Amino acid sequence: MAPYAQNQRRLIIASNRLPLSVKPKNGTFEAIPSSGGLVTALKGLSFPDYLWLGWPGVDINRRDRESVDKALAKENAAVVYLNGGLAQSHYNGFSNGILWPTLHYQSEVSFDNDTWDAYQRVNKIFADRISEEAADGDLIWVHDYHLLLLPRLLRELLRVQNKRCPIGYFLHTPFSADDFWRGLPVQKQLLDGVLGSDLIGFHTDEFKANFASAYIEGNNIHYNDRTINMDKYVVGVDCQRLADTIDDPEVQARIQELETQCKDKTIIIGVDRMDYTKGLPEKLEGFRVFLDQHPEWSKKVVLIQIAILSREDVKKYQDLEGEVSKLVGQITGKYATSKSTPLLYIHRSVSFAELTALYSYVACQEARHGVLVLSEFTGAAVFMKRGSLLFNPSNVEGLSNALYGAVTMQKKDRKKMYEELRAFVTTNTSAKWTETFLGELIKLQK
């Protein structure tokens, strides 16, 4: 990928949440890096001049805003200020109560006018803030389902201000088929919002086709006398960061602890957000069936399952947490002994160093050749199926069979699959994703 043009102006990134949290310190504020899928994906960003706009996740008193602004400015970030009630209604109410399940093929979604109003208001506040910040020629990159209306709102404001700013939009979730979208009474407004973009990106060709439906002509949509470009862009990982981190003494010490703790056992790693679309109960049911069908493995394997905290103030997520905890108790109650357990359950966020140590058993290593067992419904399955054992999460016996295939696979077969995955992830990095998408957006500026 050629370097970005030297005469390129600033890149403005817009997402619901900033990649930073703000915390009081000695009478002022400091910015602390936060975690999350988008934050991780954009670690590979190498754009020379950028500003990230978003909400910091907490209410900021007016008297503290100047201090917060100064702390974030040091990190190329700025706040879109929202009051807590409006932010929660937008985030938990419409974004995650209506859009998230719709995008993930979940039925029985109840539309709510109050949260829809909050969603519109927040998108408008983002549009006002970004249009004030943007200069003529800046690139604007909008992210994810929380801001579906933003591209259209921005286009209208920038036109009035006589600013020509290419607008890119990337959706970090699936995009469901038309049958699910028809259930939303505001589907046309949402799609019209996204179609204010110049370039739209998706994870897979399936998601792109679902979105485009009747408008598609190759990789372009013709809408309101405009041509909108769209394509699939593979969001990879920062391989170099993983390689550097695994050599850290803290990580090496943690790997040695795991080796001692799980001596003579095959380690199975699961890392998922506590979300009903991630299939945690189905995974645990599949693991239980695996132990039932192959009890000789109950003392020879250990599943280290991390369930990262998510939306704990939402009842649906609270119910899921209870269901998962019950399954964990049933499995350990049946198969754990005073000397060993086949399941270690960690329900909290973990550090990047801890994750890297765990991933050393599957991905971040060259000696073990760990096997990837992957749901066929994940976006990654489209690209990584040749190096993985796929399963249907609704079929617990299918997952059991995939696990058994993984733990009994011959070394030469493990090595072959591992090399397939390694070739893919080292080629399709997060840096390549940002460079490719922004490179296409820059072309639209000329």
Phi, psi and omega per residue, in radians:
M1 nan 2.214 3.126
A2 -1.160 2.643 3.112
P3 -1.123 2.749 3.114
Y4 -1.101 2.590 -3.127
A5 -1.025 2.393 -3.082
Q6 -1.178 -0.474 3.130
N7 -1.520 0.171 -3.118
Q8 -1.166 2.357 3.107
R9 -1.496 -2.935 -2.988
R10 -1.227 2.612 2.988
L11 -1.751 2.259 3.056
I12 -1.911 2.097 3.108
I13 -1.763 2.314 3.120
A14 -2.148 2.177 3.040
S15 -2.514 2.774 -3.110
N16 -0.988 -0.809 3.140
R17 -1.960 2.511 3.031
L18 -1.251 2.763 3.068
P19 -1.401 0.217 -3.081
L20 -2.352 2.614 2.970
S21 -1.907 2.633 3.110
V22 -1.946 2.342 -3.118
K23 -2.342 2.460 3.110
P24 -1.155 2.498 3.128
K25 -2.704 2.016 3.077
N26 0.924 0.807 3.087
G27 1.416 -0.019 3.082
T28 -2.295 -2.761 -3.130
F29 -2.286 2.680 3.030
E30 -2.257 2.686 3.138
A31 -1.756 2.226 -3.110
I32 -2.008 2.243 3.109
P33 -1.034 2.424 3.102
S34 -1.949 3.028 -3.118
S35 -1.862 3.078 3.119
G36 2.464 2.770 -3.075
G37 -1.072 -0.771 -3.121
L38 -1.169 -0.733 3.128
V39 -1.029 -0.798 3.139
T40 -1.103 -0.759 -3.101
A41 -1.092 -0.646 -3.085
L42 -1.541 0.145 3.045
K43 -1.065 -0.464 -3.117
G44 -1.460 0.070 -3.103
L45 -1.131 2.241 3.133
S46 -2.185 0.409 -3.132
F47 -1.165 2.365 -3.010
P48 -1.164 -0.529 -3.087
D49 -2.513 1.964 -3.110
Y50 -2.492 2.789 3.045
L51 -2.361 2.274 -3.133
W52 -1.838 2.103 -3.138
L53 -1.906 2.370 3.112
G54 -3.129 -3.135 3.116
W55 -1.563 2.422 -3.095
P56 -1.406 -0.080 3.095
G57 1.693 -0.115 3.135
V58 -2.460 2.768 3.024
D59 -1.224 2.361 3.078
I60 -2.033 2.113 3.095
N61 -1.076 2.577 -3.113
R62 -1.018 -0.612 -3.112
R63 -1.204 -0.332 -3.113
D64 -1.727 -0.091 -2.990
R65 -1.143 -0.645 3.136
E66 -1.086 -0.730 3.126
S67 -1.159 -0.731 3.114
V68 -1.110 -0.759 3.135
D69 -1.037 -0.718 3.141
K70 -1.145 -0.724 -3.131
A71 -1.123 -0.717 -3.107
L72 -1.319 -0.557 -3.135
A73 -1.049 -0.552 3.105
K74 -1.140 -0.346 -3.101
E75 -1.941 0.393 3.138
N76 1.014 0.708 -3.101
A77 -2.383 2.747 3.094
A78 -2.605 2.695 -3.018
V79 -1.611 2.420 2.806
V80 -1.726 1.854 -3.016
Y81 -1.349 2.268 3.087
L82 -2.346 2.515 3.006
N83 -1.336 2.691 -3.001
G84 -1.004 -0.732 -3.119
G85 -1.124 -0.755 3.130
L86 -1.161 -0.749 -3.126
A87 -1.084 -0.731 -3.124
Q88 -1.212 -0.672 3.122
S89 -1.148 -0.651 3.092
H90 -1.196 -0.807 -3.010
Y91 -1.388 -1.057 -3.114
N92 -1.357 -0.559 -3.072
G93 -1.319 -1.191 -3.051
F94 -1.564 -0.841 -3.056
S95 -1.062 -0.894 -3.053
N96 -1.732 -0.278 3.103
G97 -1.570 -0.405 -3.083
I98 -2.166 -0.923 -3.072
L99 -1.218 -0.823 -3.097
W100 -0.976 -0.900 3.121
P101 -1.145 -0.598 3.118
T102 -1.123 -0.762 3.129
L103 -1.142 -0.438 -3.106
H104 -1.824 0.412 3.041
Y105 1.093 0.539 3.080
Q106 -1.633 2.293 -3.116
S107 -1.582 -3.094 3.095
E108 1.056 0.744 3.064
V109 -1.601 2.230 -3.124
S110 -1.772 2.107 3.133
F111 -1.266 2.515 -3.105
D112 -2.368 2.106 -3.076
N113 -1.146 -0.603 -3.118
D114 -1.156 -0.780 3.136
T115 -1.246 -0.544 3.057
W116 -1.117 -0.704 3.087
D117 -1.086 -0.729 3.115
A118 -1.115 -0.694 3.132
Y119 -1.071 -0.778 3.127
Q120 -1.126 -0.734 -3.103
R121 -1.126 -0.750 -3.135
V122 -1.148 -0.745 3.103
N123 -1.069 -0.654 3.118
K124 -1.183 -0.707 3.105
I125 -1.089 -0.745 3.083
F126 -1.057 -0.771 -3.116
A127 -1.081 -0.765 3.128
D128 -1.080 -0.783 -3.098
R129 -1.146 -0.775 -3.098
I130 -1.219 -0.694 -3.139
S131 -1.140 -0.555 3.055
E132 -1.171 -0.668 -3.057
E133 -1.376 -0.583 -3.011
A134 -1.261 2.471 2.993
A135 -1.878 2.788 3.127
D136 -0.993 2.219 3.134
G137 1.680 -0.198 3.080
D138 -1.112 2.641 2.987
L139 -1.625 2.500 3.114
I140 -2.188 2.222 -3.114
W141 -2.130 1.906 -3.108
V142 -1.689 2.423 -3.064
H143 -2.141 2.237 2.776
D144 1.364 3.082 -2.898
Y145 -1.257 -0.242 3.103
H146 -1.216 -0.317 -3.004
L147 -2.244 0.730 -3.125
L148 -1.103 -0.559 -3.103
L149 -1.441 -0.270 -2.960
L150 -1.086 -0.780 -3.098
P151 -0.983 -0.776 3.140
R152 -1.140 -0.772 3.124
L153 -1.071 -0.730 3.133
L154 -1.139 -0.780 -3.118
R155 -0.997 -0.751 -3.118
E156 -1.174 -0.737 3.138
L157 -1.172 -0.750 -3.109
L158 -1.167 -0.584 3.107
R159 -1.115 -0.755 3.117
V160 -1.098 -0.613 -3.116
Q161 -1.500 0.029 3.128
N162 1.035 0.715 3.091
K163 -1.956 2.270 3.118
R164 -1.820 1.768 -3.081
C165 -2.222 1.956 3.056
P166 -1.022 2.351 -3.102
I167 -1.983 2.112 3.051
G168 -1.860 2.592 3.118
Y169 -2.371 2.333 3.081
F170 -2.232 2.258 3.107
L171 -1.713 2.143 -3.067
H172 -1.683 0.238 3.080
T173 -2.168 3.026 2.939
P174 -1.094 2.877 2.928
F175 -2.138 2.026 -2.994
S176 -1.297 2.852 -3.136
A177 -1.168 2.879 -2.996
D178 -1.026 -0.538 -3.124
D179 -0.983 -0.640 -3.128
F180 -1.358 -0.646 -3.131
W181 -1.190 -0.539 -3.132
R182 -1.106 -0.349 3.119
G183 -1.294 -0.236 3.125
L184 -1.624 2.145 -3.142
P185 -1.184 -0.232 -3.115
V186 -1.947 0.379 -3.077
Q187 -1.032 -0.679 -3.098
K188 -1.150 -0.695 3.110
Q189 -1.116 -0.702 -3.131
L190 -1.153 -0.809 -3.137
L191 -1.175 -0.687 3.104
D192 -1.082 -0.604 3.102
G193 -1.080 -0.850 3.134
V194 -1.110 -0.631 -3.093
L195 -1.269 0.062 2.936
G196 -1.358 -0.101 -3.131
S197 -1.372 2.844 2.971
D198 -1.674 -0.503 -3.122
L199 -2.459 2.243 -3.130
I200 -2.111 2.304 -3.117
G201 -2.061 2.536 3.113
F202 -2.331 2.866 3.117
H203 -1.275 -0.673 -3.032
T204 -2.376 2.872 3.066
D205 -1.117 -0.576 3.130
E206 -1.101 -0.798 -3.139
F207 -1.136 -0.686 3.113
K208 -1.085 -0.794 -3.124
A209 -1.148 -0.674 3.103
N210 -1.056 -0.726 -3.134
F211 -1.206 -0.813 -3.015
A212 -1.192 -0.688 -3.079
S213 0.672 -2.019 -3.005
A214 -1.287 -0.235 -3.049
Y215 -1.519 -0.182 -2.913
I216 -1.288 2.397 2.954
E217 -2.475 1.651 -3.048
G218 1.163 -2.150 3.118
N219 -1.831 0.372 -3.120
N220 -2.222 2.646 2.997
I221 -2.096 2.300 3.064
H222 -1.786 2.026 -2.986
Y223 -2.586 2.213 3.135
N224 0.886 0.815 3.091
D225 1.107 0.386 3.075
R226 -2.198 2.644 3.023
T227 -1.802 2.129 -3.128
I228 -1.911 2.159 3.117
N229 -1.467 2.518 3.057
M230 -2.651 2.677 -3.115
D231 -2.878 3.033 3.046
K232 -1.598 2.375 3.098
Y233 -2.341 2.157 -3.103
V234 -1.386 2.087 3.118
V235 -1.555 1.853 -3.076
G236 -1.644 -2.841 3.125
V237 -2.057 2.895 3.096
D238 -1.536 1.553 -3.061
C239 -1.072 -0.683 -3.101
Q240 -1.133 -0.670 3.110
R241 -1.091 -0.726 3.098
L242 -1.114 -0.759 -3.135
A243 -1.101 -0.698 3.130
D244 -1.212 -0.704 -3.066
T245 -1.192 -0.603 -3.074
I246 -1.163 -0.367 3.103
D247 -1.518 -0.080 3.130
D248 -1.124 2.397 -3.131
P249 -0.980 -0.653 3.120
E250 -1.085 -0.721 3.141
V251 -1.203 -0.760 3.134
Q252 -1.089 -0.646 3.106
A253 -1.148 -0.708 3.131
R254 -1.164 -0.653 3.097
I255 -1.085 -0.724 3.113
Q256 -1.125 -0.655 3.085
E257 -1.088 -0.760 3.129
L258 -1.121 -0.689 3.122
E259 -1.055 -0.722 -3.139
T260 -1.253 -0.774 -3.106
Q261 -1.113 -0.661 -3.055
C262 -1.973 0.619 -3.089
K263 -0.982 2.343 3.103
D264 1.145 0.336 3.109
K265 -2.069 2.638 2.998
T266 -1.477 2.154 -3.073
I267 -1.643 2.262 3.056
I268 -1.959 2.225 -3.083
I269 -1.912 2.283 3.019
G270 -2.260 2.179 3.111
V271 -2.232 1.977 -3.085
D272 -2.472 2.618 2.965
R273 -1.364 2.521 3.113
M274 -1.256 1.489 -3.076
D275 -2.509 2.461 -3.061
Y276 -1.196 -0.206 3.082
T277 -1.553 -0.099 -3.062
K278 -1.599 -0.156 3.028
G279 1.280 0.512 3.140
L280 -1.072 -0.808 3.104
P281 -1.056 -0.698 3.129
E282 -1.133 -0.678 3.110
K283 -1.092 -0.807 -3.128
L284 -1.169 -0.637 3.061
E285 -1.088 -0.746 3.114
G286 -1.098 -0.683 3.106
F287 -1.158 -0.680 3.109
R288 -1.114 -0.737 3.097
V289 -1.097 -0.691 3.085
F290 -1.002 -0.802 3.124
L291 -1.173 -0.658 3.112
D292 -1.130 -0.714 -3.102
Q293 -1.375 -0.440 -3.106
H294 -2.324 1.132 -3.050
P295 -1.043 -0.377 3.116
E296 -1.130 -0.311 -3.141
W297 -1.579 -0.105 -3.056
S298 -1.111 -0.449 3.116
K299 -1.829 0.051 -3.105
K300 -1.980 -0.093 3.098
V301 -2.242 2.764 2.959
V302 -2.488 2.163 3.054
L303 -1.595 2.025 3.024
I304 -1.679 1.777 -3.062
Q305 -1.837 2.017 3.063
I306 -1.725 2.214 3.086
A307 -2.041 1.794 -3.041
I308 -1.317 2.374 -3.108
L309 -0.962 2.442 -3.127
S310 -2.746 2.197 2.963
R311 0.800 0.929 -3.027
E312 -1.222 -0.244 3.130
D313 -1.581 0.082 3.117
V314 -1.772 2.251 -3.025
K315 -1.036 -0.690 -3.115
K316 -1.051 -0.609 3.126
Y317 -1.349 -0.587 3.064
Q318 -1.113 -0.726 3.100
D319 -1.104 -0.700 3.124
L320 -1.109 -0.751 3.121
E321 -1.032 -0.710 3.107
G322 -1.135 -0.722 3.124
E323 -1.105 -0.767 -3.139
V324 -1.135 -0.771 3.138
S325 -1.066 -0.653 3.110
K326 -1.119 -0.763 3.127
L327 -1.117 -0.713 3.099
V328 -1.038 -0.771 3.129
G329 -1.107 -0.686 3.129
Q330 -1.138 -0.722 -3.119
I331 -1.203 -0.841 -3.126
T332 -1.203 -0.603 3.116
G333 -1.086 -0.579 -3.106
K334 -1.493 -0.644 -2.952
Y335 -2.006 -0.261 3.136
A336 -1.315 2.582 3.059
T337 -2.189 3.120 3.113
S338 -1.179 -0.281 -3.097
K339 -1.840 -0.394 -3.072
S340 -2.753 2.864 3.056
T341 -2.483 2.492 3.107
P342 -1.479 0.004 -3.060
L343 -2.532 2.170 2.994
L344 -1.994 2.093 -3.045
Y345 -1.937 2.145 -3.106
I346 -2.120 1.896 -3.099
H347 -1.850 1.365 3.114
R348 -2.972 2.960 3.013
S349 -1.327 2.602 3.124
V350 -2.209 2.733 -3.104
S351 -1.264 2.828 3.100
F352 -1.103 -0.616 3.114
A353 -1.103 -0.749 3.115
E354 -1.109 -0.770 3.116
L355 -1.076 -0.727 -3.137
T356 -1.094 -0.699 3.092
A357 -1.069 -0.744 3.118
L358 -1.181 -0.733 -3.128
Y359 -1.164 -0.284 3.122
S360 -1.094 -0.261 3.116
Y361 -1.564 -0.163 -3.105
V362 -2.230 -0.987 -2.942
A363 -1.959 -0.784 -3.001
C364 -1.516 1.017 -3.108
Q365 -2.878 2.847 3.094
E366 -2.169 -0.179 -3.070
A367 -1.572 -0.681 -3.018
R368 -1.450 -0.502 -3.089
H369 0.941 1.032 3.124
G370 -1.095 2.695 -3.090
V371 -1.791 2.352 3.102
L372 -1.673 2.113 3.044
V373 -1.828 2.088 -2.878
L374 -2.325 2.353 3.052
S375 -1.116 2.378 -3.139
E376 -1.228 -0.181 -3.135
F377 -1.606 -0.078 3.094
T378 -1.315 2.640 3.076
G379 -1.068 -0.598 -3.115
A380 -1.131 -0.453 -3.101
A381 -1.076 -0.499 3.124
V382 -1.067 -0.657 -3.036
F383 -1.733 -0.431 -2.956
M384 -1.966 0.253 -3.047
K385 -1.147 -0.528 -3.104
R386 -1.228 -0.394 -3.134
G387 -1.890 0.238 -3.044
S388 -2.305 2.862 2.934
L389 -1.768 1.987 -3.076
L390 -1.586 2.634 3.074
F391 -2.555 2.756 3.036
N392 -1.658 2.059 -3.046
P393 -1.089 -0.336 3.111
S394 -1.421 -0.123 3.134
N395 -1.955 1.681 -3.048
V396 -1.148 -0.555 3.097
E397 -1.209 -0.570 3.074
G398 -1.106 -0.718 3.085
L399 -1.174 -0.712 3.093
S400 -1.010 -0.773 3.134
N401 -1.145 -0.671 3.122
A402 -1.141 -0.721 3.093
L403 -1.104 -0.746 3.124
Y404 -1.120 -0.705 3.089
G405 -1.081 -0.640 -3.129
A406 -1.204 -0.799 -3.059
V407 -1.315 -0.310 -3.130
T408 -1.875 0.068 -3.063
M409 -1.173 2.484 3.106
Q410 -1.193 2.646 -3.082
K411 -1.017 -0.730 -3.094
K412 -1.140 -0.609 3.120
D413 -1.272 -0.666 3.079
R414 -1.082 -0.745 -3.133
K415 -1.106 -0.734 -3.132
K416 -1.102 -0.784 3.133
M417 -1.169 -0.703 3.126
Y418 -1.062 -0.751 -3.121
E419 -1.159 -0.566 3.041
E420 -1.072 -0.822 -3.119
L421 -1.175 -0.724 -3.128
R422 -1.070 -0.742 3.133
A423 -1.068 -0.674 -3.126
F424 -1.205 -0.885 -3.028
V425 -1.243 -0.518 3.113
T426 -1.355 -0.369 3.079
T427 -1.500 -0.746 -3.075
N428 -1.777 1.318 -3.096
T429 -1.552 2.956 3.078
S430 -1.134 -0.592 3.104
A431 -1.114 -0.709 3.123
K432 -1.129 -0.675 3.120
W433 -1.031 -0.893 -3.113
T434 -1.143 -0.718 -3.128
E435 -1.123 -0.724 -3.111
T436 -1.183 -0.840 -3.125
F437 -1.109 -0.856 -3.108
L438 -1.198 -0.550 3.058
G439 -1.076 -0.698 3.082
E440 -1.190 -0.644 3.134
L441 -1.184 -0.662 3.109
I442 -1.083 -0.650 3.128
K443 -1.047 -0.567 -3.119
L444 -1.319 -0.174 -3.123
Q445 -1.434 -0.379 -3.030
K446 -1.413 nan nan
